[in-house]
């Protein structure tokens, strides 16, 4: 209890000093306002013996070094108002930092709301002032923290992706659960609630199934090791079916978790994979049917060919010209059916047999194909101009079919009186140079571009896609032979080798077939 005798006579000084709160009794000796007594609570805040302040002027004790001049001015004005009005005076409703001259560890870190009240004698004169302060440091800090938390909650609620901050729950040294410290609306929507309802709850109260998943074990690992983790999880517990990419990071004593929900994309992917599987099975059934049907047709067609030949040999002298013409048409139809079946079987074989990847030198393939076509080349007087081709991973037999069909067509669809001229070359090109020909999402950087060009009759460009369709023909069978399956087989082989093929032509200007094949690590120039 610290007091001083003077004009101010405070009855029950011990009671004043024991009064809870922060109070200082001042004499009404303006402008000094001498300190007469200090309450015990106020004295406990001071880092020095409060007795050294008793008897000093209030402003000499606390503001002599000139610090806190704004607060000193406000206090002096407040004391003067009390003397003049004989009524209490509260400094405006704002917080002031109170400075104790020479000491920065204690009250200068606190925020006060000051109140000055008069002490009147029997005649009603002001003989003293009771200066009281309310310590609002904690309240102010709490208000600031609340405001910051509200702002943070508003910010993270703007995120469309789920966010949560978890506090570990221990049983001894073992983490047995987590408690929500902070979540956003996107996360709370999983539980059909709001962040304020979740915050403070244990995660297991909301999602008990998470104990069985990495959404529990990985945050535990992150907390224990401090290592951030990124992982994908299919959460199929608690009535949910979610596909998330999660990132966990330790922040102080909490674990911060960020989600990227790709459930819609994953479910679409699974649906597409199912549809692709169904399509493959359907195509497999059709290919099996085509192969079986074609194979089974071979025997009856051969019998038709054999029996028609016998009839022609044994009856030719007894048949009229009209009957012999019918028999000749029968044999021609049977021969065409035989060719058609062979081509169907070849096309079906490409579909049924996966490409056996081995390094195939296309120069060697061309040598073999040209050897097989030497009779046609001799009959037409064809010239073949060959560039250096590439070596690719693939199926040699299938590439023989490709060049057999493309060169064979060039020798077939010729202009009258003009020998066929076929040029074949190959070059490497960057993907951006042929980007318009690539499907979306193809990220392969380089390709082999193979071009087979002829000087034949050509075709209208509007039919450039149609010619690759099975049984598609642009000319009548009486003009040019063929089944209409060859180019379909060519495209099938190119597709199976993850490549592209297209045709460019115009009537009377020949045709050019371009093939793009990806350059792989196994590819090399011949």
Secondary structure as GFF3:
##gff-version 3
##sequence-region A 1 526
A	DSSP	beta_strand	2	3	.	.	.	ID=ss1
A	DSSP	alpha_helix	13	18	.	.	.	ID=ss2
A	DSSP	beta_strand	22	27	.	.	.	ID=ss3
A	DSSP	beta_strand	35	38	.	.	.	ID=ss4
A	DSSP	alpha_helix	40	45	.	.	.	ID=ss5
A	DSSP	three_ten_helix	50	52	.	.	.	ID=ss6
A	DSSP	alpha_helix	58	63	.	.	.	ID=ss7
A	DSSP	alpha_helix	69	85	.	.	.	ID=ss8
A	DSSP	beta_strand	89	90	.	.	.	ID=ss9
A	DSSP	beta_strand	96	97	.	.	.	ID=ss10
A	DSSP	three_ten_helix	107	109	.	.	.	ID=ss11
A	DSSP	beta_strand	111	120	.	.	.	ID=ss12
A	DSSP	beta_strand	126	135	.	.	.	ID=ss13
A	DSSP	alpha_helix	137	157	.	.	.	ID=ss14
A	DSSP	beta_strand	163	171	.	.	.	ID=ss15
A	DSSP	beta_strand	174	183	.	.	.	ID=ss16
A	DSSP	alpha_helix	185	188	.	.	.	ID=ss17
A	DSSP	three_ten_helix	189	191	.	.	.	ID=ss18
A	DSSP	alpha_helix	195	198	.	.	.	ID=ss19
A	DSSP	alpha_helix	203	206	.	.	.	ID=ss20
A	DSSP	three_ten_helix	208	212	.	.	.	ID=ss21
A	DSSP	alpha_helix	214	225	.	.	.	ID=ss22
A	DSSP	beta_strand	229	235	.	.	.	ID=ss23
A	DSSP	beta_strand	242	251	.	.	.	ID=ss24
A	DSSP	beta_strand	254	261	.	.	.	ID=ss25
A	DSSP	alpha_helix	263	315	.	.	.	ID=ss26
A	DSSP	alpha_helix	321	352	.	.	.	ID=ss27
A	DSSP	beta_strand	358	361	.	.	.	ID=ss28
A	DSSP	alpha_helix	362	372	.	.	.	ID=ss29
A	DSSP	alpha_helix	374	380	.	.	.	ID=ss30
A	DSSP	beta_strand	383	386	.	.	.	ID=ss31
A	DSSP	beta_strand	390	394	.	.	.	ID=ss32
A	DSSP	alpha_helix	396	412	.	.	.	ID=ss33
A	DSSP	beta_strand	421	430	.	.	.	ID=ss34
A	DSSP	three_ten_helix	431	437	.	.	.	ID=ss35
A	DSSP	beta_strand	446	454	.	.	.	ID=ss36
A	DSSP	three_ten_helix	461	463	.	.	.	ID=ss37
A	DSSP	three_ten_helix	466	468	.	.	.	ID=ss38
A	DSSP	alpha_helix	486	496	.	.	.	ID=ss39
A	DSSP	beta_strand	500	505	.	.	.	ID=ss40
A	DSSP	beta_strand	511	518	.	.	.	ID=ss41
A	DSSP	beta_strand	524	525	.	.	.	ID=ss42
###
